[in-house]
Structures are given as structure tokens and as C-alpha cells.
Amino acid sequence: MPYAHITGWGMSVPEPVLTNDDISKMVETNDEWIRERTGIRERRIARASDFPSTLAVEASFKALEVAGLAPGELDLIICSTSTPEYLFPATACLIQDQLGATKAGAFDLLAACTGFIFAMNMAAQSIRSGAIKNALVIGTETLSRFVNWQDRGTCILFGDGAGAFVLQARDIPGGVLSAVMHSDGSGGDLLSLPGGGSRYPATEATVREGKHLIQMDGKGVFRFATKVMASATEEALQLAGLKKEDIRWIVPHQANSRIIEAAARGLKLPMERFIVNLERFGNTSTASIPIATVEAIEKGRFAPGDKIVFVGFGGGLTWGALVAEWTGPSAGPHKIHPRRQRLWARIRSIFHRLERFLEGVIWGRRA
Ligand SMILES: CC(C)(COP(=O)(O)OP(=O)(O)OC[C@H]1O[C@@H](n2cnc3c(N)ncnc32)[C@H](O)[C@@H]1OP(=O)(O)O)[C@@H](O)C(=O)NCCC(=O)NCCS
């Protein structure tokens, strides 16, 4: 049975920075309160030209470069996002087209901030079953487009960004060792975005009522998160046959430093074992785990053989954890040239559109 190794990683965040001081000019709050209650100092906000797919494509090319894998070799693309560009087509398909990943099946997965864990597990299981060899797992968000910038309880928390992992089949043991996934729909109202779906299709009234904006019971989410982070970690460790002492790093969902501290207390592990970068990015939902991972790698923190736990929670409610043995760089044979590859994908895309247009003309004449 093949093992699912993490062989590539990349991240992309928009350039514009929104500081706590900037927010204090929009709502009644201040830098000290936000830092004390959340640990967040600043976050990145998408420019008009940034979309979940464009951020994801940048992160994905970086991940493919690290893995030395050409887009055409991908079998599967899972895009985890709570801020898709459209209800359909899936954002994953937009990414597939922009990457030129001609062989890959692509779909979106919506499990809010836990999405990246669920997506990694799905990709790893597909590899472990022998059904596929190469997968791209993406977490990407432009939450700023759904934040109520007049609600000081939520607008201080969220930021935009994307992260991507390449998962590949290898014969040597390692990679994803175990994963647990949980949901409890009875808590769906704690964190929701009710407008724009088929229950509340967008109308003037839904927009007036702010149904297209993030709604959250902050305290309720806080209580839920502090309960499940430690239990999910312990469960995934048990499934992998590992003990807490075997774990080198924990990469938690970056929502709030107090939630991470509570998880550390629950697990009786020192905070030094936790990767935390929410100070500079805020909560980027499903992108937060891969972004924190990429930064940790760039700082040289992960070494091959390290056992790492990825653990997340979020709307749904959803929560889960995944244990992996770090593989380290193991670049494949392909040198990736993102600019060239991107241009090639664009030409291919235009060609296919033209082909479909001409097909339409020919069929029209026949009819
Ligand atoms: C949102 C959150 C930071 C609020 O912190 P809190 O300690 O629970 O604060 P409360 O909501 O109880 O509010 C306490 C007081 O601060 C006020 N307050 C809320 N937001 C504020 C802000 N940005 N600045 C200043 N004061 C604020 C409240 O109005 C309240 O005032 P009151 O006591 O006069 O009524 C916190 O609940 C949280 O982080 N929850 C988890 C959210 C999360 O992670 N969501 C994503 C999950 S993936």
C-alpha cells in the first residue's frame, strides 16, 4: 500500500496590510484590546484583483516547484474554501484551468476552517488506496469580502490568503499517518454565512439584512474550540499509535492565541511546540494551517522524520486532526517555471474556448 507524503508546499497572501490601528478608525476598538483577546496585530486584505483562485494558483505553483511536479501530472485537486468565487463552477476548476492541470479531477470542499484537514485526509486516502498518485490540496480564502466591517466582534479576526500542499504516493513509510474528522451540525448557527445560498438567495432584502456577511457567536465558538482541539489531537495520535511525547510540532488552526494556549494546557504541552503566526495574518480560515506550515519550514523548523499534528476547528461545526511524518524536500524530476507554465495554461484555455465556440457554430449550421 503506498504512503501519502507531503512533498511540496507554498503560500500566497495579498500585499495590503490592515493593522489593528486601521480597524480602530472603522469601529470602536483598539490595538491593545485586539492583541490581548486574540493575539492578532495585523492581517492581509485582498486587492480588487485578488481572488481565491489567483491566490491559490500562486501558492500552488510554489508547492509544485518544491515537489518538482508538473501540473499535468496532478491526478486530483481539492480546494478547501468557505469563500468560493461562485456557487459553481467550483473554485478548484478555475485553479485547474489556470495551472494547466489537464489530467486532474478538481472539486471544492467546504468544512470552514477545518477544511484543509479534511481535504488532506481525502487526498491521502485516495493515494493510500492506490487510486491516484499525485494530489494538490489547497486552502484559500478572501474572507474580507464577507466580513461586516461595522461589527467589532468579527471584523478584527479575519484575513485573506492561500496555502497549498502537494501529496504524492511513495513506497517508503511516512507522510500522513492518521486523521480524524468530526462534525456537529447542531452548532451550525454559531458561525455562519446564511445569504446567497438556496435558502436565502440573494435579494435586496437579504443584502439589507446583512445575510451575506459572517455571523458569529464569538463566545460560543471560543468554548467549542477550546474543548475540541486537545481531544482531536489525542484521538489522531492514538490512531497513529503515537504518544504526545513523540510529537515535535503542532500546527493549529490560527484563530486566536488564547484558544491555542488553552489547547496547549489541555494537552500539557509547552507553547514552544505550537506553530503560531496569527499575529501577522489573523484567521485566514482554511488557509491558516498551510500558511503557518510554510512559514515554519522557511524558518527551518521542520526536519525530516519529525512527527507533526495539524489540528483545526470551525463552522459547521467541524473539527479534526491529522498526524504526519515530515518528509522534507524530495524534489521530483521537473523544473517548474511558473510564468511559462501559466502562459501555457492560458493559451490552452483560450484554445479550448475557441474549440467550443467553433463546435457551437458547426452544430448551429447542422440544426
Ligand atoms: C471574538 C472574541 C475575540 C471576543 O472576545 P470575548 O472575550 O469573548 O469578548 P466578548 O464578546 O465577551 O465581549 C466582551 C466585551 O468586549 C466588547 N468587545 C467586543 N469586541 C470588541 C472589540 N473589537 N474591541 C473592544 N471591545 C470589544 C464587547 O462589546 C463586550 O463589552 P461589554 O462587556 O460591555 O458587553 C472571542 O470570543 C473569540 O475569539 N471567539 C472565537 C472566535 C473565533 O475563533 N472564530 C473563528 C472560528 S474558526
Ligand as a Chemical Component Dictionary entry (heavy atoms), coordinates in Angstrom:
data_LIG
# 
_chem_comp.id                   LIG 
_chem_comp.type                 NON-POLYMER 
_chem_comp.pdbx_formal_charge   0 
_chem_comp.three_letter_code    LIG 
# 
loop_
_chem_comp_atom.comp_id 
_chem_comp_atom.atom_id 
_chem_comp_atom.alt_atom_id 
_chem_comp_atom.type_symbol 
_chem_comp_atom.charge 
_chem_comp_atom.model_Cartn_x 
_chem_comp_atom.model_Cartn_y 
_chem_comp_atom.model_Cartn_z 
_chem_comp_atom.pdbx_ordinal 
LIG C1  C1  C 0 -14.498 37.383 19.326 1  
LIG C2  C2  C 0 -13.721 37.316 20.623 2  
LIG C3  C3  C 0 -12.335 37.835 20.416 3  
LIG C4  C4  C 0 -14.431 38.223 21.653 4  
LIG O1  O1  O 0 -13.732 38.150 22.878 5  
LIG P1  P1  P 0 -14.510 37.957 24.248 6  
LIG O2  O2  O 0 -13.506 37.957 25.310 7  
LIG O3  O3  O 0 -15.361 36.710 24.105 8  
LIG O4  O4  O 0 -15.365 39.231 24.293 9  
LIG P2  P2  P 0 -16.939 39.393 24.458 10 
LIG O5  O5  O 0 -17.624 39.063 23.175 11 
LIG O6  O6  O 0 -17.387 38.658 25.699 12 
LIG O7  O7  O 0 -17.025 40.903 24.753 13 
LIG C5  C5  C 0 -16.520 41.479 25.953 14 
LIG C6  C6  C 0 -16.709 42.942 25.869 15 
LIG O8  O8  O 0 -15.812 43.457 24.881 16 
LIG C7  C7  C 0 -16.568 44.177 23.916 17 
LIG N1  N1  N 0 -15.925 43.978 22.622 18 
LIG C8  C8  C 0 -16.202 43.032 21.687 19 
LIG N2  N2  N 0 -15.385 43.204 20.627 20 
LIG C9  C9  C 0 -14.597 44.255 20.911 21 
LIG C10 C10 C 0 -13.563 44.918 20.218 22 
LIG N3  N3  N 0 -13.167 44.509 18.990 23 
LIG N4  N4  N 0 -12.951 45.949 20.810 24 
LIG C11 C11 C 0 -13.315 46.364 22.030 25 
LIG N5  N5  N 0 -14.306 45.808 22.741 26 
LIG C12 C12 C 0 -14.930 44.753 22.183 27 
LIG C13 C13 C 0 -17.953 43.598 23.958 28 
LIG O9  O9  O 0 -18.912 44.514 23.480 29 
LIG C14 C14 C 0 -18.109 43.349 25.442 30 
LIG O10 O10 O 0 -18.429 44.547 26.090 31 
LIG P3  P3  P 0 -19.489 44.567 27.291 32 
LIG O11 O11 O 0 -18.863 43.682 28.348 33 
LIG O12 O12 O 0 -19.546 45.998 27.627 34 
LIG O13 O13 O 0 -20.745 43.997 26.716 35 
LIG C15 C15 C 0 -13.677 35.869 21.193 36 
LIG O14 O14 O 0 -14.945 35.495 21.658 37 
LIG C16 C16 C 0 -13.213 34.870 20.192 38 
LIG O15 O15 O 0 -12.096 34.945 19.718 39 
LIG N6  N6  N 0 -14.027 33.852 19.907 40 
LIG C17 C17 C 0 -13.660 32.826 18.948 41 
LIG C18 C18 C 0 -13.920 33.338 17.568 42 
LIG C19 C19 C 0 -13.262 32.521 16.514 43 
LIG O16 O16 O 0 -12.189 31.992 16.686 44 
LIG N7  N7  N 0 -13.927 32.409 15.356 45 
LIG C20 C20 C 0 -13.441 31.707 14.239 46 
LIG C21 C21 C 0 -13.511 30.257 14.443 47 
LIG S1  S1  S 0 -12.822 29.396 13.124 48 
# 
loop_
_chem_comp_bond.comp_id 
_chem_comp_bond.atom_id_1 
_chem_comp_bond.atom_id_2 
_chem_comp_bond.value_order 
_chem_comp_bond.pdbx_ordinal 
LIG C1  C2  SING 1  
LIG C2  C3  SING 2  
LIG C2  C4  SING 3  
LIG C2  C15 SING 4  
LIG C4  O1  SING 5  
LIG O1  P1  SING 6  
LIG P1  O2  DOUB 7  
LIG P1  O3  SING 8  
LIG P1  O4  SING 9  
LIG O4  P2  SING 10 
LIG P2  O5  DOUB 11 
LIG P2  O6  SING 12 
LIG P2  O7  SING 13 
LIG O7  C5  SING 14 
LIG C5  C6  SING 15 
LIG C6  O8  SING 16 
LIG C6  C14 SING 17 
LIG O8  C7  SING 18 
LIG C7  N1  SING 19 
LIG C7  C13 SING 20 
LIG N1  C8  SING 21 
LIG N1  C12 SING 22 
LIG C8  N2  DOUB 23 
LIG N2  C9  SING 24 
LIG C9  C10 SING 25 
LIG C9  C12 DOUB 26 
LIG C10 N3  SING 27 
LIG C10 N4  DOUB 28 
LIG N4  C11 SING 29 
LIG C11 N5  DOUB 30 
LIG N5  C12 SING 31 
LIG C13 O9  SING 32 
LIG C13 C14 SING 33 
LIG C14 O10 SING 34 
LIG O10 P3  SING 35 
LIG P3  O11 DOUB 36 
LIG P3  O12 SING 37 
LIG P3  O13 SING 38 
LIG C15 O14 SING 39 
LIG C15 C16 SING 40 
LIG C16 O15 DOUB 41 
LIG C16 N6  SING 42 
LIG N6  C17 SING 43 
LIG C17 C18 SING 44 
LIG C18 C19 SING 45 
LIG C19 O16 DOUB 46 
LIG C19 N7  SING 47 
LIG N7  C20 SING 48 
LIG C20 C21 SING 49 
LIG C21 S1  SING 50 
# 
